[in-house]
Amino acid sequence: MDVEGQIVVIKSVFLSEGTKTMSSILLVTSSPRGAASHSTAVATEFARKLQRANPGSQIVTRDLATQPLPHIDAEYTAGIYTPEEARTAKQQQAVTVSDRAVDELFAADSIVISTAFINFSISSTLKSWIDHIARAGKTFSYGEEGPKGLVTGKKVYLVLASGGVYSAGPASALDHAIPYLKSVLGFLGMTDVEVVRIEGVGMGPEAEAKAIATAQEQTSHLALAA
Ligand SMILES: Cc1cc2nc3c(=O)[nH]c(=O)nc-3n(C[C@H](O)[C@H](O)[C@H](O)COP(=O)(O)O)c2cc1C
């Protein structure tokens, strides 16, 4: 397996000289349910809607389900605190995975992150991606005024599919996905976050169809507003 993860440009629209700079949409998918995944389907279609609303933009896809990043380990945690010239080959290899994920993040203008709701939280592959993009000195810093997020100016869209309903009601306290994602992304400087929920898909075929339709309608509005 390619441990650096897969980077696929779905589509590039070429610009003639003199037109506005090409913007980039980073699509991060992570559901372990493959072709059955609602979050992957809605998020992928949403990225295309954003692209259509912003002609000339490109979509870069990081599919964490089929090309997961390795869990951070001893090589990585030692490597990030070791000057590049002093790193072992294994440390350098581990840090390079993170460097590439961080570069990809900075290169994006908007970011669509999709996840399945798994055991009250996010897909484990998405957690691993977060562990790679949260880098002291790169994506956040500590100063006299405390921590400062360095990934600014991004528009982030979170697409979450869940069997139950967590946006309101008694189960909302069990949502450890959206509050967590908002916290960690905000810590890194990404505070402009929209949430698209495909929720209640486990509550029967009608509820499932309605959840998908509602999410698709919301993404259409968000794309037009982008
Ligand atoms: C292993 C596993 C754990 C799940 N845990 C929860 C859960 O804690 N709460 C919930 O409401 N749904 C849970 N579900 C249902 C998923 O959230 C639901 O199938 C959703 O559609 C998954 O997103 P996806 O369609 O993008 O794969 C779980 C599903 C799986 C396969």
The ligand as an SDF file (V2000), in Angstrom:
LIG
                    3D

 31 33  0  0  0  0  0  0  0  0999 V2000
  -19.2070    0.0780   12.8010 C   0  0  0  0  0  0  0  0  0  0  0  0
  -20.3460    1.0510   12.7520 C   0  0  0  0  0  0  0  0  0  0  0  0
  -20.6070    1.8230   13.8600 C   0  0  0  0  0  0  0  0  0  0  0  0
  -21.6710    2.7220   13.8220 C   0  0  0  0  0  0  0  0  0  0  0  0
  -21.9130    3.4950   14.9240 N   0  0  0  0  0  0  0  0  0  0  0  0
  -22.9800    4.3250   14.9170 C   0  0  0  0  0  0  0  0  0  0  0  0
  -23.2680    5.1220   16.0420 C   0  0  0  0  0  0  0  0  0  0  0  0
  -22.5750    5.1390   17.0500 O   0  0  0  0  0  0  0  0  0  0  0  0
  -24.3600    5.9080   15.9740 N   0  0  0  0  0  0  0  0  0  0  0  0
  -25.1560    5.9950   14.8770 C   0  0  0  0  0  0  0  0  0  0  0  0
  -26.1250    6.7530   14.8770 O   0  0  0  0  0  0  0  0  0  0  0  0
  -24.8800    5.2630   13.7710 N   0  0  0  0  0  0  0  0  0  0  0  0
  -23.8160    4.4390   13.7680 C   0  0  0  0  0  0  0  0  0  0  0  0
  -23.5290    3.6890   12.6670 N   0  0  0  0  0  0  0  0  0  0  0  0
  -24.3470    3.8690   11.4650 C   0  0  0  0  0  0  0  0  0  0  0  0
  -23.6390    4.8050   10.4980 C   0  0  0  0  0  0  0  0  0  0  0  0
  -23.4300    6.0580   11.0900 O   0  0  0  0  0  0  0  0  0  0  0  0
  -24.4650    4.9580    9.2270 C   0  0  0  0  0  0  0  0  0  0  0  0
  -24.4780    3.7220    8.5440 O   0  0  0  0  0  0  0  0  0  0  0  0
  -23.9130    6.0240    8.3110 C   0  0  0  0  0  0  0  0  0  0  0  0
  -24.6610    6.0160    7.1120 O   0  0  0  0  0  0  0  0  0  0  0  0
  -22.4460    5.7790    8.0340 C   0  0  0  0  0  0  0  0  0  0  0  0
  -21.9450    6.7680    7.1460 O   0  0  0  0  0  0  0  0  0  0  0  0
  -21.6930    6.3890    5.6280 P   0  0  0  0  0  0  0  0  0  0  0  0
  -23.0360    6.1370    5.0010 O   0  0  0  0  0  0  0  0  0  0  0  0
  -21.0280    7.5870    5.0430 O   0  0  0  0  0  0  0  0  0  0  0  0
  -20.8370    5.1840    5.5860 O   0  0  0  0  0  0  0  0  0  0  0  0
  -22.4740    2.8190   12.6690 C   0  0  0  0  0  0  0  0  0  0  0  0
  -22.1680    2.0410   11.5510 C   0  0  0  0  0  0  0  0  0  0  0  0
  -21.1110    1.1860   11.5870 C   0  0  0  0  0  0  0  0  0  0  0  0
  -20.7940    0.3640   10.3520 C   0  0  0  0  0  0  0  0  0  0  0  0
  1  2  1  0
  2  3  1  0
  2 30  2  0
  3  4  2  0
  4  5  1  0
  4 28  1  0
  5  6  2  0
  6  7  1  0
  6 13  1  0
  7  8  2  0
  7  9  1  0
  9 10  1  0
 10 11  2  0
 10 12  1  0
 12 13  2  0
 13 14  1  0
 14 15  1  0
 14 28  1  0
 15 16  1  0
 16 17  1  0
 16 18  1  0
 18 19  1  0
 18 20  1  0
 20 21  1  0
 20 22  1  0
 22 23  1  0
 23 24  1  0
 24 25  2  0
 24 26  1  0
 24 27  1  0
 28 29  2  0
 29 30  1  0
 30 31  1  0
M  END
$$$$
